[in-house]
Amino acid sequence: MKTFIITIEIEHTDKSFATDEIQSFIAEIGSPRANFVKIMRKAFQETTLGENAHSIHVQYALKDENN
């Protein structure tokens, strides 16, 4: 079985990362009531690679390059 991994990195300056909009988005995707993972999984299942996939895992994390 082959695994296809897609990584998307979004870089912000410290100033833009601290804005209310970005902090609100981070809180929203991490919330138990959020449908972020379900939406991403469903969107990928509708693509050529995803239509016959046995399982799709969605991961997200924050990475601090300063540490």
C-alpha positions in Angstrom: 0.0 0.0 0.0 1.3 3.5 -0.9 0.8 6.5 1.3 0.6 10.0 -0.2 1.4 12.8 2.2 0.6 16.5 1.6 2.0 19.1 3.9 0.9 22.7 3.7 2.8 25.3 5.8 1.5 28.8 6.3 4.1 31.3 7.5 3.3 34.5 9.3 5.3 37.2 10.9 5.1 37.3 14.7 3.1 40.5 14.3 0.5 39.0 12.0 0.3 35.8 13.9 -0.8 37.7 17.0 -3.8 39.3 15.3 -7.2 38.5 16.7 -8.3 36.9 13.4 -5.5 34.3 13.3 -5.8 33.5 17.0 -9.5 33.1 16.6 -8.9 30.7 13.7 -6.4 28.6 15.7 -8.9 28.4 18.6 -11.7 27.4 16.2 -9.9 24.5 14.5 -8.7 23.2 17.9 -12.2 23.4 19.4 -14.1 20.1 20.0 -17.1 21.4 18.2 -15.1 22.3 15.1 -15.7 20.4 11.9 -12.2 21.3 10.4 -11.0 17.7 10.2 -14.3 16.4 8.8 -14.4 19.2 6.2 -10.8 18.5 5.1 -11.3 14.7 4.9 -14.5 15.1 2.9 -12.9 17.6 0.5 -10.0 15.3 -0.1 -12.3 12.3 -0.6 -13.8 14.2 -3.6 -10.4 14.3 -5.3 -8.9 11.7 -7.7 -6.4 10.5 -5.0 -9.0 10.5 -2.2 -11.9 8.7 -3.9 -10.5 5.2 -3.4 -8.5 5.9 -0.2 -8.9 3.4 2.6 -8.4 6.1 5.3 -7.5 9.8 5.4 -5.8 11.4 8.4 -5.7 15.1 8.9 -3.1 16.6 11.2 -2.4 20.2 12.1 0.1 21.8 14.4 1.9 25.0 15.3 5.6 25.1 14.7 7.8 27.8 16.3 11.0 28.3 14.4 12.5 30.4 17.2 13.0 27.5 19.5 
